[in-house]
């Protein structure tokens, strides 16, 4: 499946993995990488911010708690947090 065909939950999981790996993301970079609009990524980040997982900053977001947490401490999958499955 190409990135332009991602389901919203798959896209959000990719955003979360990028945040976990880097500690922060830029909206424009992620929107290009995933082939979606900047507004779509903003909505995804707002959802994560509303869940208390990230802080929105100018042009992107940062993982709450500072630096990336490293392997083994990833954010829970969207489906688990939302009860989607």
Buried (B, 14 or more C-beta within 10 A) or exposed (E): EEEEEBEBBBBBBBBBEBBBBBBBBBBEBBBEBBEBEBEBBBEBBEBBBEEEBBBBEEEBBBBEEEEBBEEEEBBEBBEEBEEEE
